[in-house]
């Protein structure tokens, strides 16, 4: 069956109007396709999230249960370790590492600790600053002042780093100044670390003799 073709005669204005209509129609169709594709993308994301979250929650619960089982299993060992090696008084010990007799596997149990201070830390800082700022008289003492002030600077969370206070103690002892030492003592006595969470680290020794961590988190591989 032959297709009938008709020739349409248009004026220049009519042709321009028709071409504008065709362009507008094509643009509208393209926009509708793009919108439909975006909707399909969102639908796929929603469906995959609904399928994936239960799986990941199951993995998370399983990891949590396994870690708790390990902690419970080592509880008696930690108590025996304290009795055998008289370490019960070392409450500040933040981690314990256990290595097997073959020396190719080890587990570390511990807690993450963040630095923290009671309000009295401000008094200690003030004492140190009163002493140190009065020393800036020449190049040597200005360097000391700058060093001490850097050690008293806080991190992004507004906390003093305990490791810097250890350095500050050494400088104070070197100077032998009673006011300086008193300020450092007040800062040290204000120290109140906070335990954030427990951790378990498992490692096995590879063929090259290096310790290789056992992945226990979603971001590890």
LINLINNOR-V734046 format. One record per helix or strand of 3 or more residues. SS is the DSSP state (2 for helix, 1 for strand). FROM is the first residue (numbers start at 1). TO is the last residue. If there is no record, write none. Layout:
ss | from | to
SS | FROM | TO
SS | FROM | TO
//
This chain:
ss | from | to
2 | 12 | 85
1 | 95 | 99
1 | 105 | 114
2 | 121 | 133
2 | 139 | 151
2 | 162 | 175
2 | 178 | 189
1 | 194 | 205
1 | 211 | 213
//
